[in-house]
Amino acid sequence: MVKKLPDTLVITSCILLFFIGLTWVISAGEYQREVVDGRNILIPDTYHLVEAQPQSITSFFIAPIEGFIAAAEIIAFIFIVGGAFGMLTTTKAIDAGLQKLVAWSNKKSSYKKVMIPFVIICFSVAGATFGMSEEVLIFILITLPMAQALKLDPIVGIAIPFVGAGVGFAGAISNPFTIGIAQGIAEIPLFSGWEYRIFIWGIFTLIGVLYIMHYISKIESNPHKSVLNTSTDTTEKQQPEVIDFTFKRSLVLMLFLFGICTLVIGVAQYQWYMVEIGALFFVIGFLSCIICGIHANAMSDSFIKGAKEMMTAAMVIASCKGILIVATEGKIIDTVLFSISNLMNGLPKYAAAEAMFLFQSALNTVLPSGSGQAALTMPITAPLSDLLGISRQVAVLAFQFGDGLTNLIIPTSGVTMGVLSIAKIPYEVWLKWMSPLLGILMLTAGVLLILPLYINLL
């Protein structure tokens, strides 16, 4: 059994204390900066020492509040989007659509060879577009009985939504909670580079589908090849509520797909940013409730519930922003950048990019919050990429890969441990099954990270 690790907010509080201490021991220094194409760029070879500004212990209490104020736009954005998806969820349109697919697949055994990849792709789209993560916990109660009905083991039941959404999350195209925040902090156009990210998403999703289907084929030919004991079967007690796929719910799904298309067009052609995107998601959620005849009070409750689920993410962002405020006021960020750039000086660009990727992957084990990581690391890695001669898009990509892929196995992730708990699958069994897939995805990500360094893809 995996020992319970500290809460994310406890971890960020410890990091804040650590950075306050660093302001007393690290030399203060600064780079000169200039604005180029609307971005605040560091000028190489201009680093110089300045008067030290050590921060007191009072910063521990003040910095998170200052961080909340500084990140107000981002925090408001995730609250609105979270609330909008709360309204969408209360219509149960997505749940009903998935159940409809399961019923269709049961009509003929060969249908599952089409249905399972299709469902995986649907979850991957959800992960890539609106960052489906915690919502997977709901769908597990649908896909576990689905796997049982198809005479497959619970590994498949959790892999369909969890791996599907996970590879989509790592290959995000328009995820507002990771790509949106990271690109905003890096001062590059929101969701720019989406063409290459669609290619990445396709590769990751294909790998996930092939791996899961290969496992299904293996256990169908020989059930003893399952990584679980044949006695492991926990789906009988987890029958979900049967939800009718009504005409109104089909309209909601069409509205959602239309909204995603609108999002892509708005960002690409009209330079939409957080205000416009937040408004779009709110309209989708609001109209979804209107279509399904959700009462005004129930609509309000669902919005509040959805926004409430974003509270931890909001507090983590504020805390991480507070850490950066302490480091900035203590004049140590540029010193850290200077030191890292010296360590990487002379390294090929691809080696520096891979180092960023590995750093983000390691950080994700102790700070499993995509939005929180973006708030903490992008203010450092974006200017670092300038010093190393690497595109800021590549720095965002390294963050995206490092944050997304390791989410599939890290024991600090509430979603990972949650789905395993629901399916009653031991962590070590999941790790054994997942490790080869993660290795393939990590190697693929390493290659996909190198290509934009030498070919103009972003």
N, C-alpha and C positions, 0 to 999 in steps of 0.2 A: 504493500500500500504506500502511495506517495504521501509524504508528510506535507501537511498544509503549509504553504509558503506565505510570506507577508503580503498583505493587501497592497495593491498598486499605489494607493495614496500614502501608505506607510513607506514604501520604497522611494517615492518622489520626495517625501519629507526628509528621509535620510540623505538623499542626493543634495537637497537644498542645504542641509547642515554641512555636508562635505564641501560644497562650493563656498559657503561662508568661510570655512576654514582655509580654503585655497587662497582666498583674497589676502590672507595674512602671510602666506609662504611663497606665493608665485609673484615674480616681478611684474609690475604694471607696465603696460606698453600699448602702443596704438599704431595702426596703419593709416596712411592718408587715403581718402576715398574720393571718388568722383561719380557723378550720375551719367550713365550711358544707356540710352534707349529706355529710360525710366527706371533703371536698376541701379542700386547703390553698389558700386564695384570697388573692391580693394585695389590699390595700386601696388604692384609688387616692388620689393626692394625699398619700401618707405617705412618699414617698421622701426620704431624708436621707443626708448624707455620714457616713461612719464612718472609723475609723482604717485606713490602708492595711495590707494583708497580702500583700506581694509574695512569690511562690513561688520557691524556689531550683531550680537545675538537678537536684537530687536528686529533685524531684517527677516528672521525666521517667521515672525508673525505678520510683518508688513508686506513682504514680497508676494505672497499668494493673492492678497487683495489688489496689489498693484498689477499682478499678472492677470487677474480677472478683468480689470479695467482695460488693460492693454490688448487683451484678446477678446474684447466684447463682441466684435463683429463675428468672429469665428464661433464663439459660444452661442450667440443668438442664432446663428445659422444652423448649428447642429440641433438646437432645441426645436426650431421650426420644422426641420426635416424629420427629426424623430417623432414629433407630434403628428406630422402629416402621414407618416407610415403607421402610426398608431390608428389613425382614422381608416387607412386602407386595410389594415389587418382586421379591424372590427367587422368589415363586410364579409370576411371569410371567403373572398373570391379566389384567392390563390390556393387555399386549402381545398376548396371544392374542385378547382381545375385539376389539381394533382390527383384527387380521388377519382375523378372521371377518367384520367389516363390509366390508373390502376385497374379500374373496372373493364376498360377496353382491352387491356393486355391479357386479362383472364379469359377472354373469349377464345383465344387460340395460343398454344404454347410458343409458336414461333414469333408472336407479336412482341414478346419481351426483348428479343434481340434488337428491335427497333425502339421499343418504349423506354428501356433502361438508358441507352445513350441519350435519347431525347430529353428525359427527365434530368439527367446529369448536366446536359447542356443548358437547360432552363435554370438550374441552380447556379451554374457558372455565369450565365448572363446576369442573374440577380447579384452575384458577388462582384462582378465587374462594373455594374452600372450604379447600384445604390449601396454597395458594401454589405450585402447580407452576411450576418455573422451570428449574433445571438438568436435571430429568428429561426436558425437551423434547429434549435432545441424543440421548437413547436412541431416542425415537420418530421422529426425523428419518430414521433408517435404515429405517423402515417406510413413512413417508409419501412419501419421495422415489421409491422404486420404485412406490408406489401412483400417484403423479402420472404416472410414465412409462407405467404400464399403462393409464391413462386418456387417454394422448396429450396430456398437459399439461406445461408447462415446470417446471423445478426451483423457480422462484419460488413456484408453488402448493404444491409439495412441502414447502417450509419454512414457508409462510404458514399452512397448516392447523393445525399444532401450535403454532407460535411466536406468531403473531398471536392464535390462539384462546386460548391460555393467557395471553398478554399482556393482552388486553382484560379477561379474567376477573380477572387479578391487579390491574389498575387499578380494576376495579369490585368489589373484594373484599367478600365477605359475612362470611366467618368465617375469613379467612386468619390463622392464629395467629402468623405471623412478622412481619406488618405491623400489621393492625388489632388483634390481640390485644395486642401489645407497646405500640403507640401509645396505645390506650385505657387500658391498665394504668398507664402513666406519667402520662397525663392525668387519672387518678383518676375515670374514668367507668365505668359498668357494662360488663363485657366483652361485646363484640359487640352492644351496644345500638345502636339505630337501624338494625337489620338490614332492616326493612321498606323503608326508603327506599333502602338499598344494593341490595336485590334489584331495585328499579326501575332504579337506575343500571346494575347489571350487565346487565339486559335491553337497555337502550339501547346500551351499549357493544358488546355481543355482536351485536346486530342490525346496527350500523354495520359491524363487522368482517365479518360474513357477507355483507352486501350488496356491500361493496367487493371481496371475494375472488371472489364469484360474478359480479360485473360484469366483472372482469378475465378470468375463465375464459370467459365468453360472448364477450368481445372477441377473445381469441386463437383461439377455436374458429372464429369466422367469418373471421378473417384472422390466420394464424399469424405473419405479419410484424409484427404489432402487439405481439408479445412484447418485453419490455424486454431480453431476452437475445438473443444471436445464435442463429440457428437451429442452429448447430453445437454450441451448449452443451448437452451431455448427459453427465452424470456418474453417472447412476443405475445403469448396467449393472454397474458394479463393486461396487455396494453392496447386494447381495442379502442381506436379513436371514435369520436362522434362522427356519424355519417352526415355529411353536408351536401345538400342538393345543389347541383350545378344549374342554377336558374338562369333565365335569360338576362336578368339584371346583373348577376355576377359575371356573366360572359361580357356584358357591356363594360363592367369595371376593368376586366383584364384588357379589353381593347383600348380603353381609356389610358391605362397604365402604359401600354406599348406605344400609343400615340404620344404620351408625355415624354417617353424616353427619346423618341425620334425628334420631338420638339426641342428637347434639351441639347441634342447634338447639333441641330441647326442653329439654335440660339447662341451657343458657345462659339461655333465655327464662323458664323456669318455676322453676328451682331455683338460679339464680345461680351456676352452675358457673364456676370460675376455672381457673388454669393447672394446678393439681394434678389436678383432676377430668378436664380435657380431655386432659392428658398421659396419664393412666391409661386413658382411653377409646381413644386412638390405640394405646397399647401393647397393649390387649386385642385390638383389630382386627388388629394385626400378628401377635400371638401365635396367635390363633385361625386366621388365614389360613394360617400355617405348619402348624398341626395338621391343618387340613382337607386340605392338599396333601401331607401326610406328609413334611414337611421334617424331617430328622434334627436332634436337639438341638444338635449341634455346628455344623451348617450354619446353624441358626436363630440361634445366638449370633454366628457370624461375620457374618451378614447384618445383625444389629442393630449390631454394632461398625462395620461398613462404613458403614451409614447414618448413625450418630452421628458417625463420622469426617468425613463430608462437611459436617457442621455446624461443624467446628472453626474455619474461617475466620470464619464468622458470629459464633461465640462470642467469638473474640479481638477482632473489630471492636467488638462490643457492650461488652466489657470496656474496650477502649481509649477508646471514646467516653464511657463512664461515667467513666473516669479524667479525661478532658478536663473534664467537668462538675464533678468533685470539685475540680480545680485552680481552675476559675472560681468555684466556690462558696466555697472556702477563701480565695481571693484577694479575695472580696467585690466581684466585677465583674459578676456575672450581672444583678443588679438595675439596675446602671448601664446595661448594654446594653439591658435592657428599657425603662428610663426614656428612653433616647435614641431607640429605635425608636418608642416610643409617641408621643413628641413629634413625630417626623417624620411619623407617620401621623395625628396629631391633626387633627381637622377633616375628614379624608377620610370619604366615605360608607362604610358598613359593607361594601358590595360591593367597593369599591376596595381596602379593607384585606384582605379575604378573597382577592381575586385576586392581591394582592401576595404573600401567603403561598404561594399556588399557584405563582407564577412563581419565588419563592425556592427552594422545594423542587425544582422542575424543574431549576433551574440547579445546585443542590447535587448533584443526582443524577448529573451528568456527572462529578464528581470523587469522589463517594462512592457508588458504585453498590451499596449494600447497604441493603435495606429495613429490616431490623432494626437495623442500625447507625445509619441516619438517624433512625429513631424514637428510639433511645437518645440521640442527640446533640441533635436539634432539639425534640422534644416537651416537654422540661423548660423550654424557652424559649418556644415558640409557645403552649403551653397557658395559662400565666399571662399572656402577651401578649394572648391573646384575651379574658381577663377585663378587662384594662385598656381594651381597645377596644370592650367591650360585645358581643363576638361569642361565640357558643356554642363550648365546647370541642369539641363534635362537629364543628363546621365546621372547626376547626383540624385535627382528625384527617382530615377529608375532603380538605382542601387537601394534607396530607402524602400521603395515599393516591393522589391524582391525580398529584401532582408526582413521586412515586417511581415509580409504575406505568407511566405513558404513555411517558415518555422512555426507559424501558428498551428500547423497541422499536427505537431507533436509536443509542443512545450507544455509541461505540467502546470505552469503558472497561468495558463489560459483557462478561464472559467468555462468557455464554450467547449474546449477539448475535454476537460474533465467532466463536464456536464453530460455530453453525449455518451461518453463511456459509462457514466453512472446510470443513465437511463437504460442503456442496453446491457448493463451488468457485464461489461467486457473489461478484464484486467488491463491496466495501463501497459504492462510489459508485453501483453499479447498484441495490443494495438501497435506498439512501437516496433515489434517484430514484423508485423504486416506492412506497416507504413514506411519503414526505413528504406527499402529499395526504391519505392516511388519517390520519396523525398530526395534521395541521392540523384536520381535521374533528373528531377526538376531543378535541383541546385546546379548540376552541371550544365543543363540547358540554359538556365538563367545566366550563368557565367558567360556563355557564348553570346547570348542575346544582349548582354551588357557591353560586350566588346564591339559588336558590329557598328553601333552609332559613332564610335570614336574615329572610325576610318571611312565610313560611308555616311553621307548626309541623309540620315533617316529620321532625325528628330529636329 
